[in-house]
């Protein structure tokens, strides 16, 4: 069974994209599980079909076993209305924070 994104979410206008709220302290994978799975009542397999990617690829990102790629961020934006830029910035900010924590004198 193929799940297509709702027409209202397909390529939403830039000014109407949802963004991750400032001050969020969750990991990117927790944010993605919330905005993709919980808000839409989808399983990982159903979400992977909607995003047109393999289930293992999505599972890796949702379990912190892989990074969010630009391609996947754009697919999430198209299917679920969350800004790809916001998701990628959040990922980068979390990585930078972790690096600074591990290397305080750098």
C-alpha positions in Angstrom: 0.0 0.0 0.0 1.4 3.4 -1.0 0.7 6.4 1.2 0.8 9.8 -0.5 1.4 13.0 1.4 -1.7 15.1 1.6 -2.0 17.7 -1.1 -2.0 20.5 1.5 1.5 19.5 2.7 3.0 19.0 -0.7 5.6 21.8 -1.2 4.0 24.3 1.3 4.9 28.0 0.9 8.1 28.9 2.7 6.3 31.3 5.1 4.0 28.5 6.2 6.5 25.8 7.1 6.6 24.6 10.7 9.9 25.1 12.5 11.4 23.5 15.6 10.6 25.9 18.5 13.5 27.7 20.0 14.7 26.2 23.3 13.9 22.6 22.3 16.3 20.3 24.1 15.3 17.0 22.6 17.6 15.1 20.3 16.8 15.4 16.6 15.7 11.8 16.5 13.1 12.5 19.2 11.9 15.6 17.4 11.6 13.6 14.2 9.7 10.8 15.9 7.3 13.4 17.3 6.7 15.3 14.0 6.6 12.3 11.7 5.3 9.4 13.7 3.3 10.6 16.6 1.6 13.7 15.1 0.5 11.6 12.0 -0.2 8.3 13.7 2.2 6.5 11.5 4.5 3.5 11.9 8.1 3.7 10.8 7.2 1.6 7.7 4.2 3.8 6.8 6.3 7.0 7.2 9.1 5.5 5.1 6.6 4.7 2.3 5.2 8.3 2.5 8.8 9.6 2.3 9.7 7.2 -0.5 12.7 5.8 1.3 13.5 2.4 2.8 12.4 1.6 6.3 15.9 0.9 7.5 17.1 4.3 6.3 14.4 6.1 8.3 14.8 3.8 11.3 18.6 4.7 11.4 17.8 8.4 11.6 15.0 8.0 14.1 17.3 5.9 16.3 20.3 8.3 16.2 22.2 5.7 14.1 22.5 8.0 11.1 22.5 11.7 10.2 19.6 13.5 8.6 20.6 14.0 4.9 19.6 17.1 2.9 17.5 14.8 0.6 15.6 13.4 3.6 15.1 16.8 5.2 13.6 18.0 1.9 11.3 15.0 1.7 10.1 15.6 5.3 9.4 19.2 4.4 7.4 18.2 1.4 5.4 15.4 3.1 5.0 16.9 6.6 5.5 20.6 6.3 8.5 21.0 8.6 11.2 23.3 7.3 14.2 21.3 5.9 16.4 24.2 6.8 15.2 24.3 10.4 15.7 20.5 10.7 19.3 20.7 9.3 20.2 23.7 11.4 18.9 21.9 14.5 21.0 18.9 13.7 24.1 21.1 13.2 23.5 23.0 16.4 23.2 19.8 18.4 26.5 18.5 16.9 28.3 21.8 17.6 27.1 21.8 21.2 28.3 18.2 21.6 31.7 19.1 20.1 32.1 22.1 22.3 31.2 20.0 25.4 33.8 17.4 24.4 36.5 20.0 23.5 36.0 22.9 25.9 39.4 24.6 25.3 39.0 24.7 21.5 
